[in-house]
Each structure stands twice: as C-alpha cells, then as structure tokens.
C-alpha cells in the first residue's frame, strides 16, 4: 500500500486538470475563437497527462482524464498536433486579445484575478431596448441616438416612424466606430442601412490591424441579412441583422470597458436607458390587454394592424414558447404595426441573447407584478379600461 500511496502522491493529474480549467474558464462558446483556444487547452492537457503517464499508471482519475481528453478532442475536431496553451506569460501574452490581459495580470502579480465580467445590450423591433443592466424598455427615440459611447467604441442608431400617424418607430440605420487602440487596430467605421448590410467597413476592409492576428474582423453569416463583428482586443462581439425593412443589434462587452466613459458621454441608451420622455412602456410594463381577450374595438377598427390580440398571440407563440418579455414585445409590435417581420425580430433577438448573454439564468425577462417580483404567471397587466386609453393614445 505504501507503494501505491507514494505513486498516487507523485501523480500530477490534479495539476494538469487545474491548468486546463484555468485555460478555459474565461472562454465563451459564443465567440468565434472558442474552438481554437479550447483545442489549444486540450492539447496542453494531453501533453501534461503524457508526461505523467508512468507515475499515474495506477490512478483511476488519470485514466478517466485521458479518455475524457480523447472524447473532447473528437467532439471539437481538434488535431493532435498544433499550438498548446502555456503557463509561460511570455508565450501567452497577446496585447490584442482581451482575455489575455487577465492572464498577464495573473502571471505578473502571482495571484489569480477573476475572469472579466461581460454585459449584454440589445435593440430590436418597435424599438425594444435591453440595457447593460438587464432593464427592458420600449421607446420612441425617433432620429439618431447613441446606444454606446465610451473610450473604445461608439454605436449610434437611427429610427424612423413605422406606421403613418403612429409614434411607433424602428431602426433603419446603425453606425459603429471602433476607436484606434495601440497596435491592434486603426479607427474603423461600420455603417448599415435598410437593404444595405455590408460585410466590410466603410473603407472597404473587413478587418482592423494585422490580418493575421484578426484582432478586429467582420464575418458575413447570411449575405445582406446577418453579420457579426468580433473585436478580440476589447473582448467585444456585435451581431447586426436585417429583418423586413428594419435592423436589430446585439452586443456583448466587458463591464470594465463599458464603464470607461466621460461625464459628457452620459447619454447612452445601453447604459442608462431611454429618457423618460421617450418611453412607451410603464416602468418596463408593456401596455397589453389581458391575454386571451380581443381588443375592445375589434380588428376591423384598426386596419393598419389587421391583428387582434388573439391572432397576434397565436402568431408569436409559433416562434416563442416561453411567454417572457420577448414574447410580449412580439405581440405588442404585431398589434401596433401588423408587420409579421417583427415576429422574426423578437425571436432572433432572444436567440442573440442566448448566444451572447453571459448568464443563462437571466436570458428570459418576465414582466413584474405588483410587488416587483418576477414570474411566469405575471399579473402586471393594467385594467382593460385604462389599457384602452393607453393604446388609443399610442396608436
């Protein structure tokens, strides 16, 4: 037994596993370089286990790790030969990789710092805004408004009326400025408009800085309909889609960089939400009727929409099974505009949340009830009489 105990004590599988967890803890599966970095970490894990193969030959944990590595490499299509993650700071330091900044601080200080906190902001539909604080608002904001304006990034959206005679608006133009940063990228400007969603910056390039490092680049997912921008140097990912005649935007950015702005840059919808004068909702509550009942004036009274509450609910339920705020936004937009594309916009907005938002438990937002708690069986809807006044005033 003494021999076995001595053998297991000298086995370094625990160190191998700890290093692997350290290499992968900051990775996010939604980011484009996830597979590349994950495979590097797996190869490093495999090399570490090989070095310990003799001293760990009687250790069940070791053999389980070897089998697990093999399965993961097959699942991710990792090659056995290739670059590996390293604990050597000189080898891992990459000034144009935001996740690498944290690793560098860990090596220099000798103490591990927690992985960076990421925040999410999204804009879609009529338009509905999800702020970096996970507040959900519906706004008018006609004309040009800043979503984000900090030391690293500026995002401006322009919204136009959707239905004549209504205050409903939707986004038809998005301008993004990636500000110059060290040797990682020169300033790059991107602009999208309805029916013009390019896969390049305004200067015709598709990347910033060294093309080999790909510190900033654009990926076209669906020609003219969906592009992604990956800014590795600031750990930021942007999705832009065109659905119908309007645009949607979703962004994921480190909290530390989100908050890097001056007092004069306080008008940022993603940070502080819409001004109260621009709000359509009531503290996050969309003015919808009690579910299951028709609008009191009937569909024929408002031909601009063509939807009753019942038909709009059915249409939105085809795409979204969970009755969260994205579902209610879909119903609201159909009743307001009658444009079926707003159903797809709400659905894709929720998909973008699931891809980019760092906290799964916060993907769905449910309307609040009277005591400010959140639940699926919300009773937040206002009385039908008051509701009629709200909708008539809005339409």
N, C-alpha and C positions, 0 to 999 in steps of 0.2 A: 504494500500500500504506500510505503514511503516513496517508492519509485514513481508510482502513479501521481501522487500528490505533487512531487517535485516537478514531474513532467507538465502537469496542468498549470502549475505556478509560472513556469517559464514560457508557456504558450502565450503568444502576443495577439491572439484573435480579438480580444476585447479592445486593444488599441487600434487594430485595423478597422473594427466596426465603428469606434468613436470617431476616427478620422473621416470615414465615409459619411457619417451623419453630419459632421462639420462641413464637409464639402458640398452637401446637398441641401442643407437646412434653409439656405437663402433662395433656392431655385423655385421658380413658379412655372407650372406646366403650361400656362397660357402664353409664355414668352417664346419667341421663335428659337432662341439658342438653348432651350431646355435640353433637348436630346443630346446636343453636342457636349454640354457641360456634364450632364448625367452620365454619359458614356465615359468621359474622362475620369469621373469619380469611380465608376465601376472598374475601369482598368487599373486604377491605383489600388482599389480594394483587392482585386485579383492578384496583383503583384505582391501586396502585403501578405496575403494568405499563402502564396507560393513560398515566400521567404520563411514562413513559419511552418511549412509542411512537415518537417521532421519532428520538431518539438511538440507539434499539435496533433500527431497522428492518432492519439487515443482520445481526443477531445471531441465529444459529440457536437458541441457548439461550432467548432471549427468546420466539421464536415457539413453541417447544416448551412453554414455561411457559403462554403464552396458551391453547394448545389443551388443556393439562392442567387449567387452571382451569375451562375451559368444561365439560370432561367431568365433573370432580368436582362442580361445581355442579348438573349434571343428575342425577348419581347420588344426591346428597343432597337433591334438590328444593329447592335454595336459590334464593331470589328475588334478582334483580339489585339491587333497591333494598332498603335496610334498614341497620341499625346495622353498624358495622365495628369490628374490633379496633384499638387505638391504642397507640402507644408513649408517649403522654402519660399520666403516672401519675395526674393529676387526673381523667382521663376513665375510667381502668380500675380505679381503687381502689374496691373493694367490700368493706367490712368483714364482710359476711355471705356472702362467697364464699371458701372456704379457699384455693383455688388462686390467688386474687387477692392473698392475703397475701404469697406468694412474689414475685409480680410487683412489689409495692410495695417490698419489701426490695431488689430488683434496681435499681429506679429511684433509691431513696434512697442506696444505697451505691455506685452506679456499677459494681458488679461483679455478675456473674450468679451466683446460687446454684443448686445442682442442684435439680431438681423434688423434691417431698416423696416419701418412701418410704412405701408403703402396706403394710399387713399384713392377713391374712385369718384368720378363725376360723369354724368350722362345727360344728354339733351335729345329729346325726340318729340314727335307729334305736335301738339297744339299750343305752344311747346311746353312739355313737361320737363322739369329740371330735378335731377337728383344731385344734391351738393356733396362736397367732400365730407360733410358732417352727417351724411345719410339722411338729410332732410329732403322731403319731396314736396315740390311746389308746381303749380300751374300758373303761367304768366302770360301777359300780353306782349311785352317787350318788342313792339314794332320798331324797325330800323336796326341800326348797328349797336351791339352791346358787347362788352368784354366778358368772356367766361373766365379766362385766366390771364394774369398779367404779373409776372414775377421776374426774378433775376435771370431765369433760364429760358422762359417760354411765354409767348403771348398767343392767346386764342380769342378771336373775335367772331361773333355770329351775327348774321343779318336776317331778320324775319319780316315777312310781308303778310298782308291780310289773305285769308284763305277763301272766305265767303263774303261777297258784297253785302254791306250793311251789318256785318258782324265784327266784333272785336277779336275774333279768333285769328291767330297768326301761326305761321310755321316757317322753319328755317330754309332759306334758299341760297345762302352763301356762307362759307366758312373760310376764314383766313388764319393761318398759323405761322408764327415766326419762331424758329429755333435760333436763339441768340448764339453768337460765336462763343466757343468755350475752349480755352487752351489750344492744344494741337489736335483736338478731337473733331472739330467741325468749324467751318466758317458759318456766318449767318445764312440761314436758308429760309426761304419764304414759300409756303404752300397755299394755294387757293383753289377752292372747289365751288362750283355753282351748279344750279339745276341743269341737268343734261351735259355737264362738263366736269367730270370727276377724274382728273388726270392721275396717272401713276408716276408723276415726276414733279419736282419743284418748278417754280416759275422760270428758273434759268435753264430748264431742260434736263438737269441732272436728276439722278434717282438716289443719290447718297451724299453725305457730307464727310469731309475729311478724307482719310486714306480708305480707298475702296476695299483694301484687304482686311482692315480691322472692322469695317461695317459698323462703325460707332453710331451712325445715323443712316437709315435707309428706308425706302418705301417698297412695299410688297403689294402687287395687284392681285387680289383674290378673285374678283369677278369683274371682268372688263366693264368699265363705266358705271359700276354699281357698288363696288366694295373694295376699299383699300385699307391697308394697315401701315402705320409708321412706327418704327422701332428706334428709339434713341437710347442706346445702351449706356452712353456716357452720363445720362441723368436718370437711368432706370425707368424710363417712361415709354408707355405704349399708347397709341391713339388708333381708334377704329373710326372710319367715316363710311357711311352708306348713303345711297340714294334709293328711296322707296317712293314710288309715284313721282310727284313733282318736287319732293322736299328731301332734306338731308337730315341725318342723325349723326350724333357724335358720342363717343365713349372714350374716356381717358383714365389711365392708371399712372400715378406719380408718387414718388416718395414724399412722406409728410414733411420732412425737413426742407425739401426744395419747394414744396407748395407754399410754405410759410416764409420763404425768402423774398419779401417784397417791402416796398417803402410805404409810408402812410399815405402818400399821394396815389397809391395804386389800390385804394380800398374798395373801389367799385369792381368787384369780381363776382359774377353770379355763382361760380362754382364754390367760392369761399364763403360769401356772405348771403347768398340767395338773392332773390329779386327784391327790389324796393317795394314797400307795401302798396304804393300807388299802382304798381304793375301786376299785382296778384289777382288771380281769378278765384283761386281756392280760398277756403276759410281755414287758416292755420293748418294746411295740409289736407283738409277735407274737401273732396270734390263735390259739387252740388248735384248729386244724382238722386233720382227718385227711389222710393222703396223698391227693392228688387222684386220682379215678378209682376208689377203692375204697369199698364200702359201709361204713356204720357197723357195728362188730362185732356189735352186738346186733340189727341189722335195724330197719326202720321200725316193725314191729308192736310192738316192745318199748317204744316211746315214742309212744303215740297222741297225746300233746299236740302233737307236731310234725307227724307224717304225712309227713315228708320223709326220704329217705336222702341221703347226700352226693351220690350220682349225680343224683338228681332235683332237688336244690337247686342243684347246679352248672348243670344244664341250664336251669333256670328263670332264674337270674341271668344266664346267658350270652345269653339272649334280649334283655336290656336293655343289657348292658355287654360289649363285645367284648374290651376290654383287661383282662387279669387283674391289676389293681392292687389296692390295699388296699380300695377301694370295692367291688370285685367280691367279695373275700373276706369283707368285712363283710356283704354281702348273703347269702352262703351261711351264714355264722355265724348271722344273725338268723332265717333260714328254719329251720335246724336247731333253734334254741332255741325259737322261738315258733310256727312253722307259719303265720304271718300273711303272705300274699302282698303286703300293702301295704308291707312292709319292703323289698321289691324296688324298688318305685317310689321309696321314700325314699332308698335308696342311689343310684339313678340320678339323681334330682333334685339330690341333694347334690353329685354330680360336675358336673352342669350349672351349679350355682351357683358352684362353684369356677372353672369355665371362664369364667363371666361376671364374677366379682369378683376373683379372684386376680391380682395384677399380673405374675406371672412364669409364662409358658406352660410353661417347662421344669420347673416344679415342680407342675404340675397333678396329675400322677399320682404317687402314692407307692407304691413296691413294697416288699414285705417284705424284711427284711435276711437275708442268710445268715450263716454262722458267722463270717466275717471282717469283718462290719459293712459290707460293700459292698452296693450295691443293684442289683438286676437283675430282668429279666422271668422268668428261669428260676431263681427262688429255691429254695433247698433248706433253708429255715428250719424246715420242719415237724418237730416232735418225733417221736420213735419212736412207733409205734402203741400200744405198751403203756402208755407214760407218758401219751399222749394220752387213752386210755380213762379213766384215773384222773382226769384234769383235767375231762373232760366229765361224768363221773358225779358228781363233786363239785359242779360248777357247776349241773347240772340237778337 
